[in-house]
Each structure stands twice: as structure tokens, then as C-alpha cells.
């Protein structure tokens, strides 16, 4: 885990600078005045909705484990492993969540190549869910960039599925890796196992349940934004809130920066102010609070979950993350 500590600290410092810049741009005094009138029960409600998101995504995690026939993981340990992945959700495209596979190997000797594709499948169905919400949320909104955003999201999903499901293309990629010298060639067989797992998770039948769970899960975080805005005494329709949150999330996912930092915040703040009609301080305050209720709450929960998991399994750190990092070539 120590290999990731520096990245987490850097992301936290970046967030502090970023939110400080938004606060300065919005005028500290006006932002402070808005926060003094804010109903903090709304923030608690937003956190509750974010936790609902985590529950639905845990059900998706369990579905994927069953789909790959990964058995024998106690439900509490499975939950703690899933939540521990949130600690590294501030990595580009959340690829750091492969840490869950490292924990599974340490706990139950599940090969990393077998379970790591779950992270890819999660991101794929998350993109499907968010894209659906963008399409639903744009109803009644005249937004030029909405169609572009939905098209980009749908295009990414289709492109990924084509690459994954094309046996000829996948074989060409794997054979190319196997011919490379050094560690790249050695990872060829593991890549083949990972690719087969990914194919199992992305068949049309296998996509239905996780995609529906993703739509519901990310809709809850869109509702969290609506609750936060109301806590400032401002009004914003539910569809607008879901649309703004979904498009900002999609933008942060497409551009490979840690946790979408800077991209998601800018998109969300701009939409709240320009399209939602909120004042600059209220838009900045809403953006900052909803990011704390969603992104940073998840990171905190991940830290706690990892601590509990290590308490339950004292030897977990031995041969855990560092050893698997070598196996996966990180």
C-alpha cells in the first residue's frame, strides 16, 4: 500500500489547491456567507445517497465474482475488499481499484489475472449507466454539448466492446505481447487469462444487470447534487441535477486525470452557474460539497475498510499489494 501513498497525498494536495482556487474565484466572503446559511442536514442526506451508490455497486461486484465463479469469499471480507478499492479511486479512470484484486489474491489466492478484468467491466458498465443518465437528463434541456457527451460515452462503450469481443483482434494483441522481450512476453499468458475473464463479463447477457445497477447507483449521486443545491435554498430540477452530475462525471472519466480532479469540478461548476442559474458562490459551494459527499467520502471509507480488513487478517500486508504489483508489472 505504501507504493500508492504518495499518489494519494498528491491527489489530496491537488484537491486542496483546486478547491481553494474555486473559493477565491467565487469570493471567500460570499462563499462563507452561503455556507453559513447552508442546511447541513442536506449534506448528510447527500452522503446517505452516496452510500446508497456504494451499496448498489457492491451488488455489482458480487455479481461479477459469481459470474467468474470466484467462490469462498465471506460476504464481510468481500465488502471490505470492495470498499478498500475506493481508497485508490483517485487514480486515472480508477484503475487503481485493481488493488481489490491484490487483496483477493492475498486473502483467497485468486489469481490477479482472473479478477482484475472486473475493474474494466465496472468502468464499462459505469460508462453505460452515466451515458443513459445523460440522455435521460437532457430531456427538456436545450444543451448543445449534451448530444456530444452522450455520443462520446456511447462511442467509448461500443469501441471497448468491439475490441473485447473480437477474437481475431484480441489474439493479435496477446500474441504481440507474447513475442515482446522481457516482462512483456512473460505476461502474455496472464493477459490471455485476463482477456477471457473480461469476455465472460461483457457478453450482452452479462451486461444487463450491472448496467441497470449502474444507472440506479449514479442516479443516486445525481440526486445528491440536487439535495445539496436545495440545502443552499436554491432550486434545481431533479433531471437537471442528474444531467449536470452525469456529464461532469463522464468528462472526468474520459480524460485520464486522478479522480477526474479539475475536469469534473470545472464541468459541474460551469453547468450549475451557466445552465442552472445559480450564483457563483452557491455553484462553487454546491460543487465542493457534493465532491466531498461522493469522491472524498469514498476515499475515507476505503481507508477505514482497509484498516478493518487488516485487523481481521493481520498477515494481509505480507505478500499483498507489493508482491502482486510485481506480478502485474505495475
Secondary structure, 3 states (H helix, E strand, C coil): CHHHHHHHHHHHHHHHHHHHHHHHHCCHHHHHHHHHCCCHHHHHHHHHHHHHHHHHHHHHHHHHHHHCCCCCCCHHHHHHHHHHHHHHCCCECCHHHHHHHHHHHHHHCCCHHHHCHHHHHHHHHHHHHHHHHHHHHCCCCCCHHHHHHHHHHHHHHHHHHHHHHCHHHHHHHHHHHHHCCCHHHHCHHHHHHHHHHHHHHCCHHHHHHHHHHHHHHHHHHHHHHHHHHHHCCCCCCHHHHHHHHHHHHHHHHHCCCECCCCHHHHHHHHHHHHCCCCCHHHHHHHHHHHHHHHHHHHHHHHHHHHHHHHHHCCCCCCCCHHHHHHHHCC
